[in-house]
Amino acid sequence: MRRHSSAFVTAGLATALGILSVPQPALSDDTNLSTVPAYNLYPPGILPSDLDSEIARVRREVQSSSTRR
């Protein structure tokens, strides 16, 4: 019984060491994330072009309605 548990522990540690030894790709300094377009799940034309001002307007409305209560 003890040999089997020892073998499992050894196999688990070897697996963990193998996974950790694989080099992970790092972002280089020349990678510009601002060039990647933001994910938009809506089809073109559904969202208003002035989305930032619309969000600000809705936040003001929510803020004013919560202060009235």
WOFENSUL-V651922 format. One record per residue. N is the residue number from 0. RES is the residue in three letters. D_LAST is the distance of its C-alpha to the last C-alpha in whole Angstrom. Layout:
# WOFENSUL-V651922
n=[N | N]
res=[RES | RES]
d_last=[D_LAST | D_LAST]
This chain:
# WOFENSUL-V651922
n=[0 | 1 | 2 | 3 | 4 | 5 | 6 | 7 | 8 | 9 | 10 | 11 | 12 | 13 | 14 | 15 | 16 | 17 | 18 | 19 | 20 | 21 | 22 | 23 | 24 | 25 | 26 | 27 | 28 | 29 | 30 | 31 | 32 | 33 | 34 | 35 | 36 | 37 | 38 | 39 | 40 | 41 | 42 | 43 | 44 | 45 | 46 | 47 | 48 | 49 | 50 | 51 | 52 | 53 | 54 | 55 | 56 | 57 | 58 | 59 | 60 | 61 | 62 | 63 | 64 | 65 | 66 | 67 | 68]
res=[MET | ARG | ARG | HIS | SER | SER | ALA | PHE | VAL | THR | ALA | GLY | LEU | ALA | THR | ALA | LEU | GLY | ILE | LEU | SER | VAL | PRO | GLN | PRO | ALA | LEU | SER | ASP | ASP | THR | ASN | LEU | SER | THR | VAL | PRO | ALA | TYR | ASN | LEU | TYR | PRO | PRO | GLY | ILE | LEU | PRO | SER | ASP | LEU | ASP | SER | GLU | ILE | ALA | ARG | VAL | ARG | ARG | GLU | VAL | GLN | SER | SER | SER | THR | ARG | ARG]
d_last=[69 | 68 | 70 | 67 | 64 | 66 | 66 | 62 | 61 | 64 | 63 | 59 | 59 | 61 | 59 | 56 | 58 | 59 | 56 | 55 | 58 | 57 | 56 | 52 | 52 | 50 | 48 | 51 | 50 | 51 | 48 | 46 | 42 | 41 | 44 | 42 | 40 | 37 | 36 | 35 | 35 | 34 | 37 | 38 | 36 | 33 | 31 | 30 | 32 | 30 | 28 | 27 | 25 | 23 | 22 | 21 | 19 | 17 | 16 | 15 | 13 | 11 | 11 | 9 | 7 | 6 | 6 | 4 | 0]
